[in-house]
Amino acid sequence: MEREAYETLVRSIQLVALPFDEQVKILPEFVVVADEIALTFDDAYRYFAGSSDDDSLISPATRKLLDELDKAFEQMSKNRSLWSLDALRISDEWDGTRNLARKILIELRELAVVPDASSWHFIRDSQV
């Protein structure tokens, strides 16, 4: 389970690290892209934190960077204007999360590539 949680976390960080055009392309048209990027990371980070008892998969330095990314999203959530497609494309805050995600991937020795999104499931509002 710990390895699965790690891989889920890596895919979510890869999503955050993608350039805007790739982020929009990988997610379904019916989702709020900025929200889904942050929520995908949040879910994966919580899942990993809950399944990992030690630092065998990540170093304390990497854990600190993950906490920093988590806090960045938390701060951004206080500003509604940061959750539009325009903000995702041009804001310094989103550029900062992308740069931080790339740093984390380097620390993890993982590639900054388009993640395998086959395990992600999105539900249209009308299907709820």
A tleap script that builds the chain and sets N, CA, C and O, in Angstrom:
source leaprc.protein.ff14SB
mol = sequence {
  NMET GLU ARG GLU ALA TYR GLU THR LEU VAL
  ARG SER ILE GLN LEU VAL ALA LEU PRO PHE
  ASP GLU GLN VAL LYS ILE LEU PRO GLU PHE
  VAL VAL VAL ALA ASP GLU ILE ALA LEU THR
  PHE ASP ASP ALA TYR ARG TYR PHE ALA GLY
  SER SER ASP ASP ASP SER LEU ILE SER PRO
  ALA THR ARG LYS LEU LEU ASP GLU LEU ASP
  LYS ALA PHE GLU GLN MET SER LYS ASN ARG
  SER LEU TRP SER LEU ASP ALA LEU ARG ILE
  SER ASP GLU TRP ASP GLY THR ARG ASN LEU
  ALA ARG LYS ILE LEU ILE GLU LEU ARG GLU
  LEU ALA VAL VAL PRO ASP ALA SER SER TRP
  HIE PHE ILE ARG ASP SER GLN CVAL
}
set mol.1.N position { 0.829 -1.201 0.000 }
set mol.1.CA position { 0.000 0.000 0.000 }
set mol.1.C position { 0.867 1.256 0.000 }
set mol.1.O position { 0.528 2.243 -0.653 }
set mol.2.N position { 1.977 1.225 0.725 }
set mol.2.CA position { 2.846 2.393 0.785 }
set mol.2.C position { 3.399 2.736 -0.600 }
set mol.2.O position { 3.471 3.910 -0.964 }
set mol.3.N position { 3.789 1.721 -1.371 }
set mol.3.CA position { 4.325 1.955 -2.720 }
set mol.3.C position { 3.227 2.541 -3.623 }
set mol.3.O position { 3.484 3.462 -4.398 }
set mol.4.N position { 2.025 2.011 -3.520 }
set mol.4.CA position { 0.900 2.527 -4.314 }
set mol.4.C position { 0.633 3.990 -3.967 }
set mol.4.O position { 0.389 4.808 -4.854 }
set mol.5.N position { 0.679 4.312 -2.688 }
set mol.5.CA position { 0.462 5.696 -2.251 }
set mol.5.C position { 1.566 6.600 -2.787 }
set mol.5.O position { 1.303 7.732 -3.192 }
set mol.6.N position { 2.789 6.107 -2.789 }
set mol.6.CA position { 3.918 6.874 -3.325 }
set mol.6.C position { 3.704 7.159 -4.815 }
set mol.6.O position { 3.874 8.292 -5.265 }
set mol.7.N position { 3.335 6.137 -5.566 }
set mol.7.CA position { 3.124 6.317 -7.009 }
set mol.7.C position { 1.969 7.272 -7.297 }
set mol.7.O position { 2.029 8.053 -8.246 }
set mol.8.N position { 0.931 7.211 -6.490 }
set mol.8.CA position { -0.195 8.143 -6.621 }
set mol.8.C position { 0.278 9.567 -6.356 }
set mol.8.O position { -0.101 10.498 -7.065 }
set mol.9.N position { 1.103 9.728 -5.337 }
set mol.9.CA position { 1.656 11.043 -5.009 }
set mol.9.C position { 2.514 11.568 -6.153 }
set mol.9.O position { 2.390 12.732 -6.534 }
set mol.10.N position { 3.378 10.730 -6.702 }
set mol.10.CA position { 4.247 11.158 -7.809 }
set mol.10.C position { 3.410 11.619 -8.991 }
set mol.10.O position { 3.700 12.660 -9.581 }
set mol.11.N position { 2.376 10.862 -9.346 }
set mol.11.CA position { 1.518 11.266 -10.476 }
set mol.11.C position { 0.858 12.624 -10.214 }
set mol.11.O position { 0.730 13.441 -11.126 }
set mol.12.N position { 0.447 12.857 -8.982 }
set mol.12.CA position { -0.191 14.141 -8.671 }
set mol.12.C position { 0.817 15.285 -8.767 }
set mol.12.O position { 0.473 16.374 -9.225 }
set mol.13.N position { 2.041 15.050 -8.347 }
set mol.13.CA position { 3.086 16.081 -8.440 }
set mol.13.C position { 3.446 16.331 -9.901 }
set mol.13.O position { 3.691 17.470 -10.296 }
set mol.14.N position { 3.477 15.276 -10.694 }
set mol.14.CA position { 3.724 15.441 -12.125 }
set mol.14.C position { 2.640 16.303 -12.757 }
set mol.14.O position { 2.931 17.124 -13.627 }
set mol.15.N position { 1.397 16.127 -12.328 }
set mol.15.CA position { 0.299 16.963 -12.827 }
set mol.15.C position { 0.528 18.422 -12.464 }
set mol.15.O position { 0.370 19.300 -13.312 }
set mol.16.N position { 0.894 18.690 -11.234 }
set mol.16.CA position { 1.147 20.074 -10.802 }
set mol.16.C position { 2.292 20.682 -11.610 }
set mol.16.O position { 2.247 21.864 -11.949 }
set mol.17.N position { 3.312 19.888 -11.920 }
set mol.17.CA position { 4.510 20.387 -12.600 }
set mol.17.C position { 4.305 20.669 -14.085 }
set mol.17.O position { 5.106 21.378 -14.694 }
set mol.18.N position { 3.254 20.128 -14.667 }
set mol.18.CA position { 3.035 20.297 -16.109 }
set mol.18.C position { 2.822 21.760 -16.490 }
set mol.18.O position { 2.309 22.546 -15.694 }
set mol.19.N position { 3.218 22.118 -17.707 }
set mol.19.CA position { 2.840 23.435 -18.226 }
set mol.19.C position { 1.319 23.526 -18.364 }
set mol.19.O position { 0.634 22.508 -18.464 }
set mol.20.N position { 0.810 24.728 -18.368 }
set mol.20.CA position { -0.627 24.980 -18.440 }
set mol.20.C position { -1.311 24.164 -19.537 }
set mol.20.O position { -2.304 23.486 -19.273 }
set mol.21.N position { -0.791 24.222 -20.762 }
set mol.21.CA position { -1.445 23.543 -21.890 }
set mol.21.C position { -1.597 22.046 -21.634 }
set mol.21.O position { -2.622 21.457 -21.976 }
set mol.22.N position { -0.593 21.438 -21.041 }
set mol.22.CA position { -0.653 20.007 -20.745 }
set mol.22.C position { -1.624 19.716 -19.605 }
set mol.22.O position { -2.308 18.693 -19.615 }
set mol.23.N position { -1.685 20.610 -18.628 }
set mol.23.CA position { -2.633 20.428 -17.523 }
set mol.23.C position { -4.060 20.422 -18.052 }
set mol.23.O position { -4.868 19.577 -17.668 }
set mol.24.N position { -4.361 21.356 -18.922 }
set mol.24.CA position { -5.714 21.451 -19.477 }
set mol.24.C position { -6.024 20.236 -20.342 }
set mol.24.O position { -7.148 19.734 -20.332 }
set mol.25.N position { -5.038 19.767 -21.082 }
set mol.25.CA position { -5.245 18.651 -22.002 }
set mol.25.C position { -5.491 17.323 -21.267 }
set mol.25.O position { -6.277 16.501 -21.739 }
set mol.26.N position { -4.845 17.107 -20.143 }
set mol.26.CA position { -4.928 15.810 -19.463 }
set mol.26.C position { -6.231 15.635 -18.658 }
set mol.26.O position { -6.649 14.510 -18.382 }
set mol.27.N position { -6.859 16.747 -18.292 }
set mol.27.CA position { -8.077 16.674 -17.471 }
set mol.27.C position { -9.323 16.807 -18.345 }
set mol.27.O position { -9.282 17.460 -19.388 }
set mol.28.N position { -10.432 16.192 -17.924 }
set mol.28.CA position { -11.672 16.279 -18.709 }
set mol.28.C position { -12.151 17.724 -18.853 }
set mol.28.O position { -11.895 18.570 -17.997 }
set mol.29.N position { -12.846 17.980 -19.949 }
set mol.29.CA position { -13.356 19.326 -20.224 }
set mol.29.C position { -14.342 19.807 -19.173 }
set mol.29.O position { -14.457 21.012 -18.950 }
set mol.30.N position { -15.055 18.900 -18.525 }
set mol.30.CA position { -16.130 19.307 -17.620 }
set mol.30.C position { -15.655 19.649 -16.206 }
set mol.30.O position { -16.469 20.050 -15.374 }
set mol.31.N position { -14.360 19.501 -15.913 }
set mol.31.CA position { -13.882 19.819 -14.566 }
set mol.31.C position { -13.344 21.239 -14.500 }
set mol.31.O position { -12.999 21.836 -15.520 }
set mol.32.N position { -13.276 21.773 -13.281 }
set mol.32.CA position { -12.589 23.043 -13.050 }
set mol.32.C position { -11.117 22.665 -12.872 }
set mol.32.O position { -10.720 22.147 -11.828 }
set mol.33.N position { -10.328 22.928 -13.892 }
set mol.33.CA position { -8.967 22.393 -13.986 }
set mol.33.C position { -8.111 22.764 -12.775 }
set mol.33.O position { -7.471 21.897 -12.180 }
set mol.34.N position { -8.097 24.029 -12.413 }
set mol.34.CA position { -7.267 24.454 -11.276 }
set mol.34.C position { -7.667 23.712 -10.002 }
set mol.34.O position { -6.805 23.248 -9.255 }
set mol.35.N position { -8.964 23.600 -9.757 }
set mol.35.CA position { -9.441 22.871 -8.575 }
set mol.35.C position { -8.966 21.421 -8.596 }
set mol.35.O position { -8.483 20.903 -7.589 }
set mol.36.N position { -9.106 20.776 -9.742 }
set mol.36.CA position { -8.750 19.355 -9.829 }
set mol.36.C position { -7.256 19.126 -9.641 }
set mol.36.O position { -6.853 18.113 -9.069 }
set mol.37.N position { -6.437 20.049 -10.111 }
set mol.37.CA position { -4.993 19.914 -9.906 }
set mol.37.C position { -4.685 19.931 -8.412 }
set mol.37.O position { -3.982 19.059 -7.902 }
set mol.38.N position { -5.213 20.920 -7.726 }
set mol.38.CA position { -4.969 21.037 -6.286 }
set mol.38.C position { -5.584 19.879 -5.510 }
set mol.38.O position { -4.954 19.342 -4.599 }
set mol.39.N position { -6.806 19.489 -5.861 }
set mol.39.CA position { -7.470 18.388 -5.158 }
set mol.39.C position { -6.779 17.052 -5.396 }
set mol.39.O position { -6.694 16.222 -4.491 }
set mol.40.N position { -6.286 16.846 -6.609 }
set mol.40.CA position { -5.567 15.605 -6.909 }
set mol.40.C position { -4.310 15.510 -6.048 }
set mol.40.O position { -4.008 14.452 -5.497 }
set mol.41.N position { -3.577 16.628 -5.935 }
set mol.41.CA position { -2.406 16.629 -5.054 }
set mol.41.C position { -2.827 16.418 -3.603 }
set mol.41.O position { -2.235 15.598 -2.901 }
set mol.42.N position { -3.835 17.142 -3.151 }
set mol.42.CA position { -4.262 17.044 -1.756 }
set mol.42.C position { -4.664 15.608 -1.403 }
set mol.42.O position { -4.244 15.079 -0.374 }
set mol.43.N position { -5.464 14.992 -2.243 }
set mol.43.CA position { -5.889 13.607 -1.992 }
set mol.43.C position { -4.687 12.663 -1.948 }
set mol.43.O position { -4.590 11.815 -1.060 }
set mol.44.N position { -3.779 12.813 -2.904 }
set mol.44.CA position { -2.609 11.932 -2.968 }
set mol.44.C position { -1.678 12.155 -1.784 }
set mol.44.O position { -1.127 11.201 -1.235 }
set mol.45.N position { -1.504 13.399 -1.397 }
set mol.45.CA position { -0.623 13.721 -0.269 }
set mol.45.C position { -1.192 13.157 1.029 }
set mol.45.O position { -0.451 12.597 1.836 }
set mol.46.N position { -2.485 13.298 1.234 }
set mol.46.CA position { -3.122 12.751 2.441 }
set mol.46.C position { -3.048 11.211 2.447 }
set mol.46.O position { -2.789 10.592 3.479 }
set mol.47.N position { -3.278 10.623 1.286 }
set mol.47.CA position { -3.200 9.164 1.160 }
set mol.47.C position { -1.786 8.679 1.491 }
set mol.47.O position { -1.613 7.715 2.236 }
set mol.48.N position { -0.792 9.346 0.938 }
set mol.48.CA position { 0.599 8.955 1.203 }
set mol.48.C position { 0.945 9.155 2.680 }
set mol.48.O position { 1.533 8.276 3.309 }
set mol.49.N position { 0.583 10.294 3.221 }
set mol.49.CA position { 0.899 10.581 4.633 }
set mol.49.C position { 0.252 9.556 5.555 }
set mol.49.O position { 0.832 9.186 6.575 }
set mol.50.N position { -0.935 9.100 5.206 }
set mol.50.CA position { -1.630 8.129 6.035 }
set mol.50.C position { -1.123 6.705 5.893 }
set mol.50.O position { -1.407 5.855 6.737 }
set mol.51.N position { -0.369 6.437 4.823 }
set mol.51.CA position { 0.095 5.068 4.599 }
set mol.51.C position { 1.585 4.898 4.841 }
set mol.51.O position { 2.104 3.784 4.780 }
set mol.52.N position { 2.270 5.995 5.113 }
set mol.52.CA position { 3.724 5.938 5.265 }
set mol.52.C position { 4.110 6.202 6.713 }
set mol.52.O position { 3.857 7.280 7.252 }
set mol.53.N position { 4.726 5.202 7.331 }
set mol.53.CA position { 5.138 5.331 8.726 }
set mol.53.C position { 6.572 5.821 8.889 }
set mol.53.O position { 6.967 6.244 9.976 }
set mol.54.N position { 7.339 5.765 7.827 }
set mol.54.CA position { 8.738 6.162 7.937 }
set mol.54.C position { 9.159 6.943 6.704 }
set mol.54.O position { 8.349 7.200 5.814 }
set mol.55.N position { 10.404 7.311 6.660 }
set mol.55.CA position { 10.923 8.089 5.538 }
set mol.55.C position { 11.708 7.220 4.566 }
set mol.55.O position { 12.680 7.681 3.967 }
set mol.56.N position { 11.290 5.950 4.403 }
set mol.56.CA position { 12.021 5.058 3.511 }
set mol.56.C position { 11.838 5.441 2.039 }
set mol.56.O position { 12.711 5.154 1.220 }
set mol.57.N position { 10.737 6.072 1.697 }
set mol.57.CA position { 10.490 6.447 0.307 }
set mol.57.C position { 10.811 7.906 0.013 }
set mol.57.O position { 11.105 8.260 -1.129 }
set mol.58.N position { 10.758 8.744 1.023 }
set mol.58.CA position { 11.108 10.153 0.807 }
set mol.58.C position { 11.973 10.649 1.964 }
set mol.58.O position { 11.861 10.182 3.097 }
set mol.59.N position { 12.822 11.591 1.647 }
set mol.59.CA position { 13.720 12.156 2.661 }
set mol.59.C position { 12.995 13.234 3.458 }
set mol.59.O position { 11.950 13.724 3.030 }
set mol.60.N position { 13.538 13.602 4.607 }
set mol.60.CA position { 12.952 14.720 5.358 }
set mol.60.C position { 12.926 16.017 4.533 }
set mol.60.O position { 11.992 16.809 4.656 }
set mol.61.N position { 13.932 16.230 3.706 }
set mol.61.CA position { 13.969 17.435 2.858 }
set mol.61.C position { 12.823 17.422 1.855 }
set mol.61.O position { 12.206 18.454 1.592 }
set mol.62.N position { 12.544 16.254 1.299 }
set mol.62.CA position { 11.436 16.131 0.348 }
set mol.62.C position { 10.104 16.317 1.056 }
set mol.62.O position { 9.196 16.960 0.529 }
set mol.63.N position { 9.991 15.758 2.239 }
set mol.63.CA position { 8.759 15.930 3.014 }
set mol.63.C position { 8.517 17.422 3.284 }
set mol.63.O position { 7.380 17.893 3.241 }
set mol.64.N position { 9.589 18.148 3.559 }
set mol.64.CA position { 9.473 19.594 3.796 }
set mol.64.C position { 8.966 20.311 2.536 }
set mol.64.O position { 8.127 21.207 2.630 }
set mol.65.N position { 9.471 19.922 1.365 }
set mol.65.CA position { 9.000 20.513 0.111 }
set mol.65.C position { 7.532 20.172 -0.144 }
set mol.65.O position { 6.769 21.012 -0.621 }
set mol.66.N position { 7.143 18.942 0.175 }
set mol.66.CA position { 5.733 18.553 0.031 }
set mol.66.C position { 4.838 19.394 0.937 }
set mol.66.O position { 3.763 19.835 0.531 }
set mol.67.N position { 5.292 19.607 2.158 }
set mol.67.CA position { 4.542 20.465 3.086 }
set mol.67.C position { 4.439 21.886 2.536 }
set mol.67.O position { 3.405 22.539 2.676 }
set mol.68.N position { 5.508 22.354 1.915 }
set mol.68.CA position { 5.521 23.703 1.332 }
set mol.68.C position { 4.501 23.801 0.191 }
set mol.68.O position { 3.787 24.798 0.082 }
set mol.69.N position { 4.434 22.779 -0.649 }
set mol.69.CA position { 3.457 22.774 -1.736 }
set mol.69.C position { 2.039 22.730 -1.175 }
set mol.69.O position { 1.150 23.429 -1.662 }
set mol.70.N position { 1.835 21.922 -0.170 }
set mol.70.CA position { 0.533 21.836 0.488 }
set mol.70.C position { 0.114 23.195 1.053 }
set mol.70.O position { -1.033 23.613 0.899 }
set mol.71.N position { 1.039 23.866 1.697 }
set mol.71.CA position { 0.760 25.196 2.261 }
set mol.71.C position { 0.508 26.228 1.160 }
set mol.71.O position { -0.329 27.116 1.324 }
set mol.72.N position { 1.218 26.117 0.051 }
set mol.72.CA position { 0.993 27.041 -1.062 }
set mol.72.C position { -0.443 26.916 -1.572 }
set mol.72.O position { -1.115 27.921 -1.801 }
set mol.73.N position { -0.905 25.684 -1.747 }
set mol.73.CA position { -2.294 25.497 -2.181 }
set mol.73.C position { -3.275 26.000 -1.129 }
set mol.73.O position { -4.311 26.572 -1.468 }
set mol.74.N position { -2.957 25.794 0.124 }
set mol.74.CA position { -3.826 26.282 1.196 }
set mol.74.C position { -3.940 27.807 1.153 }
set mol.74.O position { -5.033 28.356 1.285 }
set mol.75.N position { -2.814 28.482 0.969 }
set mol.75.CA position { -2.829 29.949 0.866 }
set mol.75.C position { -3.596 30.403 -0.372 }
set mol.75.O position { -4.373 31.357 -0.316 }
set mol.76.N position { -3.374 29.715 -1.486 }
set mol.76.CA position { -4.055 30.074 -2.725 }
set mol.76.C position { -5.567 29.912 -2.598 }
set mol.76.O position { -6.326 30.649 -3.227 }
set mol.77.N position { -6.002 28.960 -1.793 }
set mol.77.CA position { -7.436 28.709 -1.660 }
set mol.77.C position { -8.176 29.892 -1.036 }
set mol.77.O position { -9.402 29.972 -1.114 }
set mol.78.N position { -7.439 30.798 -0.427 }
set mol.78.CA position { -8.052 31.980 0.184 }
set mol.78.C position { -8.319 33.090 -0.832 }
set mol.78.O position { -8.935 34.104 -0.504 }
set mol.79.N position { -7.853 32.894 -2.061 }
set mol.79.CA position { -8.002 33.910 -3.099 }
set mol.79.C position { -8.744 33.303 -4.290 }
set mol.79.O position { -8.145 32.600 -5.104 }
set mol.80.N position { -10.026 33.571 -4.390 }
set mol.80.CA position { -10.867 32.993 -5.446 }
set mol.80.C position { -10.366 33.295 -6.851 }
set mol.80.O position { -10.584 32.504 -7.769 }
set mol.81.N position { -9.703 34.420 -7.028 }
set mol.81.CA position { -9.258 34.808 -8.371 }
set mol.81.C position { -8.166 33.890 -8.917 }
set mol.81.O position { -7.875 33.926 -10.113 }
set mol.82.N position { -7.562 33.072 -8.064 }
set mol.82.CA position { -6.481 32.189 -8.516 }
set mol.82.C position { -6.976 30.861 -9.096 }
set mol.82.O position { -6.167 30.021 -9.490 }
set mol.83.N position { -8.293 30.666 -9.150 }
set mol.83.CA position { -8.814 29.358 -9.541 }
set mol.83.C position { -9.457 29.344 -10.925 }
set mol.83.O position { -10.191 28.417 -11.267 }
set mol.84.N position { -9.181 30.362 -11.706 }
set mol.84.CA position { -9.681 30.416 -13.084 }
set mol.84.C position { -8.609 29.855 -14.038 }
set mol.84.O position { -7.451 29.675 -13.660 }
set mol.85.N position { -9.025 29.589 -15.262 }
set mol.85.CA position { -8.050 29.136 -16.266 }
set mol.85.C position { -7.014 30.213 -16.553 }
set mol.85.O position { -5.837 29.909 -16.747 }
set mol.86.N position { -7.448 31.475 -16.583 }
set mol.86.CA position { -6.486 32.557 -16.822 }
set mol.86.C position { -5.431 32.608 -15.722 }
set mol.86.O position { -4.241 32.751 -16.004 }
set mol.87.N position { -5.861 32.491 -14.483 }
set mol.87.CA position { -4.913 32.503 -13.366 }
set mol.87.C position { -3.981 31.299 -13.444 }
set mol.87.O position { -2.778 31.425 -13.218 }
set mol.88.N position { -4.533 30.142 -13.762 }
set mol.88.CA position { -3.713 28.937 -13.901 }
set mol.88.C position { -2.640 29.152 -14.966 }
set mol.88.O position { -1.518 28.662 -14.833 }
set mol.89.N position { -2.983 29.874 -16.002 }
set mol.89.CA position { -2.052 30.105 -17.115 }
set mol.89.C position { -0.999 31.158 -16.798 }
set mol.89.O position { 0.157 30.999 -17.190 }
set mol.90.N position { -1.374 32.248 -16.088 }
set mol.90.CA position { -0.443 33.379 -15.998 }
set mol.90.C position { -0.027 33.811 -14.592 }
set mol.90.O position { 0.869 34.644 -14.456 }
set mol.91.N position { -0.640 33.278 -13.561 }
set mol.91.CA position { -0.341 33.818 -12.231 }
set mol.91.C position { 1.007 33.331 -11.692 }
set mol.91.O position { 1.449 32.216 -11.967 }
set mol.92.N position { 1.634 34.203 -10.922 }
set mol.92.CA position { 2.895 33.852 -10.261 }
set mol.92.C position { 2.701 32.705 -9.280 }
set mol.92.O position { 3.592 31.873 -9.107 }
set mol.93.N position { 1.541 32.662 -8.639 }
set mol.93.CA position { 1.281 31.598 -7.665 }
set mol.93.C position { 1.286 30.220 -8.328 }
set mol.93.O position { 1.885 29.278 -7.809 }
set mol.94.N position { 0.622 30.110 -9.468 }
set mol.94.CA position { 0.617 28.821 -10.167 }
set mol.94.C position { 1.994 28.493 -10.723 }
set mol.94.O position { 2.399 27.330 -10.714 }
set mol.95.N position { 2.718 29.489 -11.204 }
set mol.95.CA position { 4.098 29.234 -11.636 }
set mol.95.C position { 4.931 28.728 -10.465 }
set mol.95.O position { 5.769 27.841 -10.624 }
set mol.96.N position { 4.694 29.296 -9.300 }
set mol.96.CA position { 5.411 28.857 -8.106 }
set mol.96.C position { 5.117 27.408 -7.754 }
set mol.96.O position { 6.024 26.666 -7.377 }
set mol.97.N position { 3.856 26.996 -7.871 }
set mol.97.CA position { 3.533 25.595 -7.566 }
set mol.97.C position { 4.173 24.665 -8.589 }
set mol.97.O position { 4.641 23.583 -8.236 }
set mol.98.N position { 4.197 25.079 -9.854 }
set mol.98.CA position { 4.841 24.249 -10.885 }
set mol.98.C position { 6.334 24.089 -10.590 }
set mol.98.O position { 6.873 22.985 -10.659 }
set mol.99.N position { 6.989 25.194 -10.264 }
set mol.99.CA position { 8.422 25.145 -9.964 }
set mol.99.C position { 8.701 24.287 -8.738 }
set mol.99.O position { 9.651 23.504 -8.727 }
set mol.100.N position { 7.886 24.432 -7.721 }
set mol.100.CA position { 8.060 23.632 -6.512 }
set mol.100.C position { 7.829 22.149 -6.807 }
set mol.100.O position { 8.562 21.295 -6.308 }
set mol.101.N position { 6.831 21.848 -7.603 }
set mol.101.CA position { 6.569 20.454 -7.980 }
set mol.101.C position { 7.759 19.874 -8.749 }
set mol.101.O position { 8.123 18.717 -8.537 }
set mol.102.N position { 8.362 20.653 -9.627 }
set mol.102.CA position { 9.543 20.175 -10.362 }
set mol.102.C position { 10.705 19.899 -9.409 }
set mol.102.O position { 11.434 18.922 -9.580 }
set mol.103.N position { 10.875 20.761 -8.407 }
set mol.103.CA position { 11.910 20.538 -7.391 }
set mol.103.C position { 11.674 19.230 -6.654 }
set mol.103.O position { 12.604 18.458 -6.417 }
set mol.104.N position { 10.427 18.993 -6.299 }
set mol.104.CA position { 10.080 17.761 -5.577 }
set mol.104.C position { 10.392 16.542 -6.447 }
set mol.104.O position { 10.950 15.559 -5.960 }
set mol.105.N position { 10.034 16.605 -7.725 }
set mol.105.CA position { 10.311 15.482 -8.615 }
set mol.105.C position { 11.816 15.226 -8.731 }
set mol.105.O position { 12.246 14.074 -8.786 }
set mol.106.N position { 12.602 16.278 -8.768 }
set mol.106.CA position { 14.063 16.117 -8.796 }
set mol.106.C position { 14.537 15.436 -7.518 }
set mol.106.O position { 15.343 14.507 -7.563 }
set mol.107.N position { 14.032 15.902 -6.383 }
set mol.107.CA position { 14.395 15.291 -5.086 }
set mol.107.C position { 14.024 13.807 -5.044 }
set mol.107.O position { 14.756 12.992 -4.483 }
set mol.108.N position { 12.895 13.470 -5.635 }
set mol.108.CA position { 12.415 12.089 -5.641 }
set mol.108.C position { 13.089 11.247 -6.734 }
set mol.108.O position { 12.909 10.031 -6.797 }
set mol.109.N position { 13.865 11.915 -7.589 }
set mol.109.CA position { 14.478 11.260 -8.751 }
set mol.109.C position { 13.412 10.662 -9.674 }
set mol.109.O position { 13.550 9.557 -10.197 }
set mol.110.N position { 12.351 11.438 -9.847 }
set mol.110.CA position { 11.252 11.056 -10.730 }
set mol.110.C position { 11.218 12.030 -11.908 }
set mol.110.O position { 11.668 13.170 -11.794 }
set mol.111.N position { 10.692 11.581 -13.015 }
set mol.111.CA position { 10.637 12.402 -14.217 }
set mol.111.C position { 9.465 13.382 -14.192 }
set mol.111.O position { 8.386 13.075 -13.686 }
set mol.112.N position { 9.702 14.549 -14.742 }
set mol.112.CA position { 8.638 15.540 -14.916 }
set mol.112.C position { 8.002 15.277 -16.279 }
set mol.112.O position { 8.334 15.926 -17.271 }
set mol.113.N position { 7.092 14.323 -16.307 }
set mol.113.CA position { 6.423 13.905 -17.538 }
set mol.113.C position { 4.915 13.985 -17.337 }
set mol.113.O position { 4.432 14.195 -16.224 }
set mol.114.N position { 4.186 13.814 -18.431 }
set mol.114.CA position { 2.729 13.737 -18.330 }
set mol.114.C position { 2.402 12.450 -17.575 }
set mol.114.O position { 2.792 11.363 -18.002 }
set mol.115.N position { 1.692 12.568 -16.461 }
set mol.115.CA position { 1.415 11.377 -15.650 }
set mol.115.C position { 0.378 10.457 -16.286 }
set mol.115.O position { -0.428 10.873 -17.118 }
set mol.116.N position { 0.426 9.209 -15.873 }
set mol.116.CA position { -0.600 8.249 -16.260 }
set mol.116.C position { -1.858 8.586 -15.451 }
set mol.116.O position { -1.884 8.427 -14.231 }
set mol.117.N position { -2.877 9.043 -16.138 }
set mol.117.CA position { -4.103 9.479 -15.464 }
set mol.117.C position { -5.181 8.407 -15.485 }
set mol.117.O position { -6.335 8.686 -15.160 }
set mol.118.N position { -4.824 7.196 -15.862 }
set mol.118.CA position { -5.841 6.152 -16.025 }
set mol.118.C position { -6.545 5.780 -14.721 }
set mol.118.O position { -7.657 5.252 -14.751 }
set mol.119.N position { -5.914 6.049 -13.584 }
set mol.119.CA position { -6.561 5.704 -12.308 }
set mol.119.C position { -7.406 6.851 -11.738 }
set mol.119.O position { -8.069 6.686 -10.714 }
set mol.120.N position { -7.380 7.992 -12.392 }
set mol.120.CA position { -8.166 9.131 -11.918 }
set mol.120.C position { -9.588 9.012 -12.464 }
set mol.120.O position { -9.795 8.674 -13.630 }
set mol.121.N position { -10.549 9.294 -11.609 }
set mol.121.CA position { -11.963 9.224 -12.014 }
set mol.121.C position { -12.633 10.543 -11.709 }
set mol.121.O position { -12.511 11.080 -10.608 }
set mol.122.N position { -13.342 11.060 -12.695 }
set mol.122.CA position { -14.045 12.325 -12.548 }
set mol.122.C position { -15.511 12.094 -12.848 }
set mol.122.O position { -15.863 11.334 -13.750 }
set mol.123.N position { -16.360 12.754 -12.085 }
set mol.123.CA position { -17.794 12.578 -12.231 }
set mol.123.C position { -18.424 13.906 -12.569 }
set mol.123.O position { -18.204 14.902 -11.880 }
set mol.124.N position { -19.210 13.921 -13.631 }
set mol.124.CA position { -19.967 15.135 -13.983 }
set mol.124.C position { -20.999 15.404 -12.887 }
set mol.124.O position { -21.509 14.473 -12.263 }
set mol.125.N position { -21.299 16.669 -12.663 }
set mol.125.CA position { -22.304 17.026 -11.666 }
set mol.125.C position { -23.626 16.317 -11.901 }
set mol.125.O position { -24.281 15.900 -10.945 }
set mol.126.N position { -24.023 16.175 -13.142 }
set mol.126.CA position { -25.307 15.545 -13.453 }
set mol.126.C position { -25.312 14.051 -13.121 }
set mol.126.O position { -26.377 13.435 -13.085 }
set mol.127.N position { -24.146 13.466 -12.881 }
set mol.127.CA position { -24.054 12.048 -12.558 }
set mol.127.C position { -24.066 11.790 -11.058 }
set mol.127.O position { -24.096 10.637 -10.628 }
set mol.128.N position { -24.044 12.845 -10.264 }
set mol.128.CA position { -23.982 12.686 -8.814 }
set mol.128.C position { -25.350 12.344 -8.277 }
set mol.128.O position { -25.512 12.168 -7.069 }
savepdb mol mol.pdb
quit
